[in-house]
Amino acid sequence: MAPDPATPAADAAQSPTVMNRLLGAMSIFTLLMTVPQVLTIWVGHQAAGVSVVSWSAYLVSAVLWFWYGLQQRDRNIYLPCVGWVALDAAVIVGAVVYA
Protein backbone atom coordinates (compact mmCIF):
# COMPACT_ATOMS: atom_id res chain seq x y z
CA MET A 1 0.00 0.00 0.00
CA ALA A 2 1.42 3.39 -1.00
CA PRO A 3 1.70 6.06 1.71
CA ASP A 4 -1.03 8.67 1.75
CA PRO A 5 0.50 12.02 0.70
CA ALA A 6 -1.74 13.80 3.18
CA THR A 7 -0.11 12.10 6.16
CA PRO A 8 2.69 13.74 8.21
CA ALA A 9 5.03 10.86 7.32
CA ALA A 10 4.89 11.85 3.64
CA ASP A 11 5.70 15.48 4.50
CA ALA A 12 8.66 14.41 6.63
CA ALA A 13 10.03 12.23 3.84
CA GLN A 14 9.99 15.18 1.41
CA SER A 15 11.52 17.78 3.71
CA PRO A 16 15.30 18.28 3.77
CA THR A 17 16.93 16.05 6.32
CA VAL A 18 19.94 16.67 8.46
CA MET A 19 21.90 14.27 6.25
CA ASN A 20 20.97 16.20 3.09
CA ARG A 21 22.13 19.44 4.68
CA LEU A 22 25.33 17.83 5.93
CA LEU A 23 26.08 16.37 2.49
CA GLY A 24 25.44 19.74 0.85
CA ALA A 25 27.74 21.49 3.31
CA MET A 26 30.46 18.89 2.77
CA SER A 27 30.16 19.29 -1.00
CA ILE A 28 30.81 23.01 -0.69
CA PHE A 29 33.57 22.50 1.88
CA THR A 30 35.48 19.97 -0.22
CA LEU A 31 35.17 22.12 -3.33
CA LEU A 32 36.56 25.08 -1.40
CA MET A 33 39.41 22.93 -0.09
CA THR A 34 40.42 22.22 -3.70
CA VAL A 35 40.58 25.89 -4.73
CA PRO A 36 44.04 26.44 -3.13
CA GLN A 37 45.44 23.63 -5.32
CA VAL A 38 44.06 25.33 -8.42
CA LEU A 39 45.43 28.71 -7.30
CA THR A 40 48.86 27.24 -6.56
CA ILE A 41 49.03 25.89 -10.08
CA TRP A 42 47.54 28.80 -12.02
CA VAL A 43 48.68 31.81 -9.97
CA GLY A 44 51.95 30.42 -8.61
CA HIS A 45 52.75 28.39 -11.75
CA GLN A 46 53.74 25.48 -9.51
CA ALA A 47 52.57 22.04 -10.56
CA ALA A 48 55.38 19.98 -9.07
CA GLY A 49 54.08 16.83 -7.41
CA VAL A 50 50.61 17.05 -8.99
CA SER A 51 49.58 13.70 -10.42
CA VAL A 52 47.75 14.10 -13.72
CA VAL A 53 46.75 10.43 -13.50
CA SER A 54 45.09 10.89 -10.08
CA TRP A 55 43.30 14.08 -11.05
CA SER A 56 42.16 12.47 -14.30
CA ALA A 57 40.61 9.66 -12.27
CA TYR A 58 38.83 12.27 -10.13
CA LEU A 59 37.58 13.94 -13.32
CA VAL A 60 36.25 10.68 -14.75
CA SER A 61 34.54 9.97 -11.43
CA ALA A 62 32.94 13.44 -11.37
CA VAL A 63 31.67 13.01 -14.93
CA LEU A 64 30.18 9.61 -14.09
CA TRP A 65 28.51 10.96 -10.93
CA PHE A 66 27.22 13.94 -12.94
CA TRP A 67 25.71 11.60 -15.53
CA TYR A 68 24.19 9.40 -12.81
CA GLY A 69 22.76 12.47 -11.01
CA LEU A 70 21.13 13.64 -14.23
CA GLN A 71 19.62 10.21 -14.82
CA GLN A 72 18.24 10.18 -11.27
CA ARG A 73 17.16 13.83 -11.57
CA ASP A 74 18.93 14.49 -8.27
CA ARG A 75 20.33 18.00 -7.97
CA ASN A 76 22.21 16.99 -4.82
CA ILE A 77 24.32 14.70 -6.99
CA TYR A 78 24.77 16.51 -10.28
CA LEU A 79 25.17 20.14 -9.15
CA PRO A 80 28.34 19.56 -7.08
CA CYS A 81 29.73 17.56 -9.97
CA VAL A 82 29.70 20.67 -12.14
CA GLY A 83 32.15 22.26 -9.71
CA TRP A 84 34.22 19.09 -9.51
CA VAL A 85 34.50 18.79 -13.28
CA ALA A 86 35.64 22.43 -13.51
CA LEU A 87 38.17 22.15 -10.67
CA ASP A 88 39.53 18.77 -11.78
CA ALA A 89 39.94 20.04 -15.35
CA ALA A 90 41.67 23.20 -14.10
CA VAL A 91 44.17 21.11 -12.11
CA ILE A 92 44.84 18.75 -15.01
CA VAL A 93 45.30 21.48 -17.61
CA GLY A 94 47.43 23.53 -15.21
CA ALA A 95 49.60 20.53 -14.36
CA VAL A 96 50.20 19.87 -18.06
CA VAL A 97 50.92 23.53 -18.83
CA TYR A 98 53.23 24.16 -15.85
CA ALA A 99 54.88 20.76 -15.52
Backbone as JSON, one array per atom type, in Angstrom:
{
  "sequence": "MAPDPATPAADAAQSPTVMNRLLGAMSIFTLLMTVPQVLTIWVGHQAAGVSVVSWSAYLVSAVLWFWYGLQQRDRNIYLPCVGWVALDAAVIVGAVVYA",
  "N": [[0.85, -1.18, 0.0], [0.63, 2.16, -0.9], [2.03, 5.11, 0.64], [-0.1, 7.59, 2.08], [-0.25, 10.77, 0.7], [-1.19, 12.85, 2.22], [-0.55, 12.44, 4.81], [1.45, 13.08, 7.79], [3.87, 11.65, 7.71], [4.54, 11.48, 5.02], [5.08, 14.15, 4.44], [7.34, 14.57, 6.04], [9.15, 12.88, 4.81], [9.67, 14.24, 2.47], [10.79, 16.64, 3.19], [13.86, 18.51, 3.68], [16.51, 16.69, 5.08], [18.64, 16.26, 7.95], [20.89, 14.88, 7.11], [20.91, 15.43, 4.33], [21.45, 18.18, 4.38], [23.93, 18.15, 5.66], [25.45, 16.71, 3.77], [25.3, 18.5, 1.61], [26.67, 20.71, 2.69], [29.19, 19.55, 3.06], [29.87, 19.07, 0.41], [30.25, 21.67, -0.58], [32.3, 22.49, 1.15], [34.43, 20.66, 0.52], [34.86, 21.31, -2.16], [35.73, 23.96, -1.86], [38.09, 23.43, -0.47], [39.69, 22.5, -2.48], [40.23, 24.61, -4.1], [42.62, 26.1, -3.29], [44.64, 24.4, -4.37], [44.22, 24.68, -7.11], [44.73, 27.43, -7.36], [47.42, 27.51, -6.58], [48.61, 26.23, -8.72], [47.78, 27.76, -11.03], [48.13, 30.51, -10.38], [50.55, 30.61, -8.96], [52.09, 29.15, -10.67], [53.05, 26.6, -10.16], [53.32, 23.28, -10.41], [54.52, 21.08, -9.49], [54.7, 17.8, -8.31], [52.03, 17.27, -8.65], [49.74, 14.9, -9.6], [48.77, 13.98, -12.68], [47.5, 11.69, -13.5], [46.05, 10.85, -11.2], [44.32, 13.08, -10.8], [42.98, 12.97, -13.19], [41.55, 10.62, -12.87], [39.85, 11.48, -10.81], [38.41, 13.34, -12.28], [37.12, 11.74, -14.22], [35.52, 10.25, -12.48], [33.9, 12.32, -11.42], [32.53, 13.09, -13.73], [31.1, 10.74, -14.29], [29.49, 10.57, -11.94], [28.07, 12.94, -12.31], [26.61, 12.33, -14.63], [25.11, 10.15, -13.67], [23.65, 11.49, -11.65], [22.11, 13.21, -13.23], [20.55, 11.31, -14.59], [19.1, 10.3, -12.45], [17.78, 12.51, -11.77], [18.59, 14.13, -9.65], [19.46, 16.83, -7.98], [21.19, 17.16, -5.86], [23.21, 15.46, -6.39], [24.16, 15.96, -9.07], [24.69, 18.77, -9.27], [26.94, 19.51, -7.53], [28.86, 18.12, -8.95], [29.33, 19.6, -11.23], [30.96, 21.66, -10.33], [33.12, 20.04, -9.48], [33.98, 18.9, -11.91], [34.89, 21.2, -13.24], [36.94, 22.12, -11.47], [38.65, 19.86, -11.34], [39.4, 19.65, -14.04], [40.71, 22.1, -14.32], [42.94, 21.7, -12.65], [44.2, 19.57, -13.96], [44.75, 20.6, -16.58], [46.33, 22.78, -15.84], [48.46, 21.44, -14.58], [49.58, 20.13, -16.75], [50.32, 22.28, -18.36], [52.13, 23.71, -16.71], [54.02, 21.87, -15.95]],
  "CA": [[0.0, 0.0, 0.0], [1.42, 3.39, -1.0], [1.7, 6.06, 1.71], [-1.03, 8.67, 1.75], [0.5, 12.02, 0.7], [-1.74, 13.8, 3.18], [-0.11, 12.1, 6.16], [2.69, 13.74, 8.21], [5.03, 10.86, 7.32], [4.89, 11.85, 3.64], [5.7, 15.48, 4.5], [8.66, 14.41, 6.63], [10.03, 12.23, 3.84], [9.99, 15.18, 1.41], [11.52, 17.78, 3.71], [15.3, 18.28, 3.77], [16.93, 16.05, 6.32], [19.94, 16.67, 8.46], [21.9, 14.27, 6.25], [20.97, 16.2, 3.09], [22.13, 19.44, 4.68], [25.33, 17.83, 5.93], [26.08, 16.37, 2.49], [25.44, 19.74, 0.85], [27.74, 21.49, 3.31], [30.46, 18.89, 2.77], [30.16, 19.29, -1.0], [30.81, 23.01, -0.69], [33.57, 22.5, 1.88], [35.48, 19.97, -0.22], [35.17, 22.12, -3.33], [36.56, 25.08, -1.4], [39.41, 22.93, -0.09], [40.42, 22.22, -3.7], [40.58, 25.89, -4.73], [44.04, 26.44, -3.13], [45.44, 23.63, -5.32], [44.06, 25.33, -8.42], [45.43, 28.71, -7.3], [48.86, 27.24, -6.56], [49.03, 25.89, -10.08], [47.54, 28.8, -12.02], [48.68, 31.81, -9.97], [51.95, 30.42, -8.61], [52.75, 28.39, -11.75], [53.74, 25.48, -9.51], [52.57, 22.04, -10.56], [55.38, 19.98, -9.07], [54.08, 16.83, -7.41], [50.61, 17.05, -8.99], [49.58, 13.7, -10.42], [47.75, 14.1, -13.72], [46.75, 10.43, -13.5], [45.09, 10.89, -10.08], [43.3, 14.08, -11.05], [42.16, 12.47, -14.3], [40.61, 9.66, -12.27], [38.83, 12.27, -10.13], [37.58, 13.94, -13.32], [36.25, 10.68, -14.75], [34.54, 9.97, -11.43], [32.94, 13.44, -11.37], [31.67, 13.01, -14.93], [30.18, 9.61, -14.09], [28.51, 10.96, -10.93], [27.22, 13.94, -12.94], [25.71, 11.6, -15.53], [24.19, 9.4, -12.81], [22.76, 12.47, -11.01], [21.13, 13.64, -14.23], [19.62, 10.21, -14.82], [18.24, 10.18, -11.27], [17.16, 13.83, -11.57], [18.93, 14.49, -8.27], [20.33, 18.0, -7.97], [22.21, 16.99, -4.82], [24.32, 14.7, -6.99], [24.77, 16.51, -10.28], [25.17, 20.14, -9.15], [28.34, 19.56, -7.08], [29.73, 17.56, -9.97], [29.7, 20.67, -12.14], [32.15, 22.26, -9.71], [34.22, 19.09, -9.51], [34.5, 18.79, -13.28], [35.64, 22.43, -13.51], [38.17, 22.15, -10.67], [39.53, 18.77, -11.78], [39.94, 20.04, -15.35], [41.67, 23.2, -14.1], [44.17, 21.11, -12.11], [44.84, 18.75, -15.01], [45.3, 21.48, -17.61], [47.43, 23.53, -15.21], [49.6, 20.53, -14.36], [50.2, 19.87, -18.06], [50.92, 23.53, -18.83], [53.23, 24.16, -15.85], [54.88, 20.76, -15.52]],
  "C": [[0.89, 1.24, 0.0], [1.04, 4.34, 0.14], [0.78, 7.17, 1.2], [-0.28, 9.99, 1.81], [0.0, 13.04, 1.7], [-1.26, 13.53, 4.6], [1.18, 12.83, 6.5], [3.95, 12.97, 7.79], [5.47, 11.22, 5.9], [5.56, 13.22, 3.61], [7.12, 15.39, 5.04], [9.63, 13.8, 5.63], [10.46, 13.21, 2.75], [10.78, 16.38, 1.9], [13.01, 17.47, 3.79], [15.67, 17.69, 5.13], [18.27, 16.62, 6.75], [21.05, 16.11, 7.57], [22.03, 15.02, 4.93], [21.71, 17.51, 3.29], [23.61, 19.21, 4.93], [26.08, 17.5, 4.63], [26.27, 17.61, 1.62], [26.57, 20.6, 1.38], [29.11, 20.87, 3.01], [30.84, 19.05, 1.3], [30.82, 20.65, -1.19], [32.18, 23.08, -0.03], [34.69, 21.84, 1.08], [35.84, 20.69, -1.52], [36.08, 23.29, -2.95], [37.96, 24.65, -1.0], [40.27, 22.62, -1.31], [40.89, 23.51, -4.38], [42.05, 26.27, -4.49], [44.97, 25.66, -4.07], [45.4, 24.27, -6.7], [44.83, 26.65, -8.44], [46.95, 28.52, -7.29], [49.38, 26.97, -7.96], [48.92, 27.09, -11.01], [48.12, 30.16, -11.65], [50.18, 31.68, -9.69], [52.75, 29.67, -9.66], [53.57, 27.24, -11.19], [52.87, 24.23, -9.6], [53.4, 20.84, -10.14], [54.63, 19.08, -8.09], [52.61, 16.58, -7.69], [50.52, 15.87, -9.95], [48.43, 13.88, -11.4], [46.89, 12.84, -13.76], [45.68, 10.45, -12.39], [43.97, 11.88, -10.36], [42.43, 13.7, -12.24], [41.15, 11.45, -13.81], [39.5, 10.39, -11.53], [37.87, 12.89, -11.15], [36.62, 12.92, -13.91], [35.16, 10.34, -13.74], [33.48, 11.06, -11.37], [31.99, 13.41, -12.56], [30.65, 11.88, -14.78], [29.11, 9.94, -13.06], [27.55, 12.0, -11.48], [26.17, 13.26, -13.82], [24.66, 10.84, -14.71], [23.19, 10.36, -12.15], [21.71, 12.99, -11.97], [20.1, 12.55, -14.48], [18.63, 10.07, -13.66], [17.45, 11.47, -11.01], [17.37, 14.32, -10.14], [19.95, 15.63, -8.28], [21.44, 17.88, -6.93], [23.4, 16.19, -5.33], [24.95, 15.49, -8.12], [25.28, 17.95, -10.13], [26.6, 20.22, -8.6], [29.31, 19.04, -8.13], [30.15, 18.59, -11.0], [30.96, 21.36, -11.61], [33.34, 21.33, -9.76], [34.82, 18.94, -10.89], [35.36, 20.02, -13.6], [36.96, 22.44, -12.76], [39.15, 21.07, -11.11], [40.18, 19.11, -13.12], [40.97, 21.13, -15.21], [43.0, 22.66, -13.56], [44.91, 20.35, -13.2], [45.5, 19.64, -16.07], [46.48, 22.29, -17.04], [48.65, 22.67, -14.98], [50.32, 20.23, -15.67], [50.94, 21.12, -18.54], [52.18, 23.87, -18.03], [54.13, 23.04, -15.36], [56.31, 20.93, -16.02]]
}
